[in-house]
């Protein structure tokens, strides 16, 4: 079992990931990595920064986890791309589960970043490459598919399905039994009472569709 991890990125999210891993796990952060064209430093947080294209030369997948806590930009498409590149290279991805979260399920995938004060009830399923920022409620028997970003203080009632590439804004609320279709973007403080349409923005109380705009372009690339 690997006890060492390399974090993808040299931004604030990578800095946060290093902090959480250093203070809340038994793992050692050995290095950071980025694509060569975006590399702007050789040292970050007193650790080496290596080209992602050549990472396996010095940090082989047999000995190191990868962790890519990237943002939800472009409906999580960038984070998905890095995750897929790492899998092609043969890496297993680390999942961070805060010791200050209440997690009552074992069905959580790779490369998830689950922060403090999340309440995840029994029989919840969470896929790969998901971010749950602090303070969310994930109701029983709900399913969160791959490549989802849930910000802070979101309430997801029981038996909901959050499909891939969705993004949930701060303080949004979902009633029980909903299906949030692929690529749905739910705005801050929206109250969702009906199933959504894929690659659509929802705003308001109750939430209503507000068009596709740039999200539709992302949908075409998936």
SULLIN-V532473 format. One line per field, one symbol per residue. ss: DSSP state (h for helix, s for strand, l for the rest). phi: phi as a letter, one per 30 degrees, with the letter a starting at -180 (. if undefined). burial: 1 if it has 24 or more other ideal C-beta (glycine too) atoms within 12 Angstrom, else 0. A space follows every 10 residues. Layout:
ss=???
phi=???
burial=???
This chain:
ss=lllsssssll lhhhhhhhhh hhhhlllsss sssslhhhll llssllssss shhhhhhhll lllsssslll llllllhhhh hhhhhhhhll llsllsslll lssllllsll llssllllss llllssllll ssllllssll llssllllss llllssllll ssllllssll llssllllss llllssllll ssllllllll ssslsllssl lllhhhhhhh hl
phi=.dbbbccdjb cdddddeddd ddcbbcdcdc abbbdedcdb acbbhibdcc dddceddcbd ddbbdcbbdd dcehhidddd ddeddddddj dccdcccddc ccbcbccbdd hcbccdidcc deidbbddic cbddicccde idbcddicbc dbhdccddid bcdeidbcde idbcddidcc deidccdeid cccbeccehb cbbjbddbdb jchddddded cd
burial=0001111111 1011011101 1000101011 1111100000 0001101011 0100100010 0001111111 1101111111 1110110010 1111111100 1010100111 1111110111 1001111111 1111111110 0111111111 1111111001 1111111110 0111100111 1111111001 1100011111 1100001010 0000100110 00
